[in-house]
Amino acid sequence: TESDGHSALNSVLDLGAGKGRACFDIAATTGAACLGMDLTPANVERGEQIAAAHPELKLEFVVGSFTDLPREILDKGPFDVVFSQVAFCHVHTALGAIFQQATCVMGPDSVLLVNDFLGTDGDFTQETKDHVFKRLHFDTLLGPLAWREKADAAGLVLQKYETLDRHLA
């Protein structure tokens, strides 16, 4: 809030919004306008249904790819927060392009908030490739060091990093 020294949250872009639940939660909790983008038209349609059921919230959904943001999103920036939850991992081969696209819709005080599934910086066993990659349809899964290199190359500054390795083990 403004009274405690933090600026108000006005706009959020959710890259890989799925069916729109995170956008709904963000808008309902903060009052911010939330624009959700997803590659799958059926997911965007579900998000639009949520928006129609909650006209008091500032929700909008569009079909698009975070590797090549649609003009309608580029024109709405900058966003206070660009957000993604377990979406980038499906195209880690394009992570550098994704970060570059995210920076196109961020202002000087914007924050990129990413929850991503990472691999290891070492080699994967064949068992991991067979079980995880095949089941989750991954072709590449970067480890923390390689992921961080992509973020650094895009000019992003890491403010907080949290690993769930112990939890997942």
C-alpha positions as CSV (number, residue, x, y, z in Angstrom):
1,T,0.0,0.0,0.0
2,E,1.1,3.6,-0.5
3,S,0.9,4.4,3.2
4,D,3.6,1.8,4.1
5,G,6.0,3.0,1.4
6,H,5.1,0.6,-1.3
7,S,3.4,1.8,-4.4
8,A,-0.1,0.6,-5.3
9,L,-0.4,-2.4,-7.7
10,N,-2.3,-1.2,-10.8
11,S,-1.6,-3.6,-13.6
12,V,-0.5,-7.2,-13.9
13,L,0.3,-9.3,-17.0
14,D,0.1,-13.1,-16.5
15,L,2.1,-14.9,-19.2
16,G,0.8,-18.4,-19.5
17,A,-2.5,-17.6,-17.7
18,G,-4.0,-21.0,-18.2
19,K,-7.7,-20.9,-17.4
20,G,-7.5,-17.6,-15.6
21,R,-7.6,-18.6,-12.0
22,A,-4.4,-16.7,-10.9
23,C,-5.7,-13.5,-12.7
24,F,-8.9,-13.8,-10.9
25,D,-7.2,-14.2,-7.5
26,I,-4.8,-11.3,-8.2
27,A,-7.6,-8.9,-9.3
28,A,-9.9,-9.9,-6.5
29,T,-7.2,-9.6,-3.8
30,T,-5.4,-6.4,-5.0
31,G,-7.9,-4.6,-7.2
32,A,-5.3,-4.4,-10.0
33,A,-6.2,-4.8,-13.6
34,C,-5.0,-8.2,-14.7
35,L,-4.4,-9.2,-18.3
36,G,-4.0,-12.9,-18.8
37,M,-2.4,-14.3,-22.0
38,D,-2.4,-18.0,-22.9
39,L,-1.5,-19.9,-26.1
40,T,-4.6,-22.1,-25.9
41,P,-7.9,-20.5,-27.1
42,A,-9.9,-22.8,-24.9
43,N,-8.0,-21.5,-21.8
44,V,-8.6,-17.9,-22.9
45,E,-12.3,-18.7,-23.4
46,R,-12.5,-20.0,-19.8
47,G,-10.7,-16.9,-18.5
48,E,-13.3,-14.7,-20.4
49,Q,-16.1,-16.7,-18.7
50,I,-14.6,-15.8,-15.3
51,A,-14.3,-12.2,-16.3
52,A,-17.9,-12.1,-17.5
53,A,-19.0,-13.6,-14.2
54,H,-17.1,-11.0,-12.2
55,P,-17.6,-7.6,-14.0
56,E,-16.5,-5.8,-10.9
57,L,-13.0,-7.0,-11.5
58,K,-10.6,-5.7,-14.1
59,L,-9.9,-8.9,-16.0
60,E,-9.0,-9.4,-19.7
61,F,-7.7,-12.4,-21.5
62,V,-6.0,-12.7,-24.9
63,V,-4.5,-15.5,-27.0
64,G,-0.8,-15.2,-27.5
65,S,2.7,-16.6,-27.1
66,F,5.1,-15.2,-24.5
67,T,7.9,-15.8,-27.1
68,D,6.3,-13.2,-29.4
69,L,3.9,-11.0,-27.5
70,P,0.9,-9.7,-29.5
71,R,0.7,-6.0,-30.3
72,E,-2.3,-5.6,-28.1
73,I,-0.2,-6.6,-25.1
74,L,2.8,-4.5,-26.1
75,D,0.6,-1.5,-26.4
76,K,-0.8,-1.9,-22.9
77,G,2.5,-1.8,-21.1
78,P,4.3,-1.1,-19.0
79,F,2.8,-3.4,-16.3
80,D,3.6,-3.1,-12.6
81,V,4.1,-6.9,-12.4
82,V,4.7,-9.4,-15.2
83,F,3.9,-12.8,-13.7
84,S,4.2,-16.4,-14.8
85,Q,3.5,-19.6,-13.0
86,V,5.0,-22.9,-14.2
87,A,4.7,-22.0,-17.9
88,F,8.2,-21.0,-19.2
89,C,9.5,-24.5,-18.4
90,H,7.6,-25.8,-21.4
91,V,9.9,-23.8,-23.7
92,H,13.2,-23.3,-21.9
93,T,14.9,-23.4,-25.3
94,A,13.3,-19.9,-25.9
95,L,13.9,-18.6,-22.4
96,G,16.1,-15.8,-23.6
97,A,13.5,-14.6,-26.0
98,I,10.8,-14.9,-23.3
99,F,12.8,-12.7,-21.0
100,Q,13.4,-10.1,-23.8
101,Q,9.7,-10.0,-24.5
102,A,8.9,-9.6,-20.8
103,T,11.2,-6.6,-20.5
104,C,9.4,-5.0,-23.5
105,V,6.3,-4.6,-21.2
106,M,8.1,-3.6,-18.0
107,G,8.8,-0.1,-16.8
108,P,11.8,0.9,-14.6
109,D,9.9,-0.1,-11.4
110,S,8.2,-3.2,-12.7
111,V,8.8,-6.6,-11.3
112,L,9.0,-10.0,-13.1
113,L,7.6,-12.7,-10.8
114,V,8.3,-16.2,-12.1
115,N,7.5,-19.6,-10.6
116,D,9.3,-22.0,-12.9
117,F,10.1,-25.7,-12.9
118,L,13.9,-26.2,-13.3
119,G,16.1,-29.1,-14.0
120,T,19.6,-29.7,-13.0
121,D,22.8,-28.0,-14.1
122,G,24.3,-31.4,-14.6
123,D,23.3,-34.2,-16.9
124,F,19.9,-35.9,-16.7
125,T,19.7,-39.6,-16.4
126,Q,17.8,-41.6,-19.0
127,E,15.3,-42.5,-16.3
128,T,14.6,-38.8,-15.7
129,K,14.2,-38.1,-19.4
130,D,11.9,-41.1,-19.8
131,H,9.8,-40.3,-16.7
132,V,9.8,-36.5,-16.4
133,F,10.6,-35.1,-19.9
134,K,8.3,-37.5,-21.7
135,R,5.4,-37.2,-19.2
136,L,5.5,-33.4,-19.0
137,H,6.4,-33.0,-22.8
138,F,9.7,-31.2,-22.1
139,D,12.4,-31.1,-24.7
140,T,14.8,-29.0,-22.6
141,L,14.8,-28.1,-19.0
142,L,17.4,-25.7,-17.8
143,G,19.0,-25.8,-14.4
144,P,19.3,-22.9,-12.0
145,L,22.7,-21.6,-13.3
146,A,21.7,-21.7,-17.0
147,W,18.3,-20.2,-16.2
148,R,20.0,-17.4,-14.2
149,E,22.4,-16.7,-17.1
150,K,19.4,-16.2,-19.4
151,A,17.8,-13.7,-16.9
152,D,21.1,-11.9,-16.5
153,A,21.6,-11.6,-20.3
154,A,18.1,-10.0,-20.6
155,G,19.2,-7.4,-18.0
156,L,16.9,-8.7,-15.3
157,V,18.1,-8.3,-11.7
158,L,17.3,-11.2,-9.4
159,Q,15.8,-9.9,-6.1
160,K,14.8,-13.2,-4.6
161,Y,15.3,-16.8,-5.4
162,E,13.8,-19.7,-3.6
163,T,14.3,-23.3,-4.3
164,L,11.8,-26.1,-3.5
165,D,14.4,-28.9,-4.0
166,R,14.0,-30.2,-0.4
167,H,10.2,-30.1,-0.7
168,L,10.3,-32.0,-4.0
169,A,12.7,-34.6,-2.7
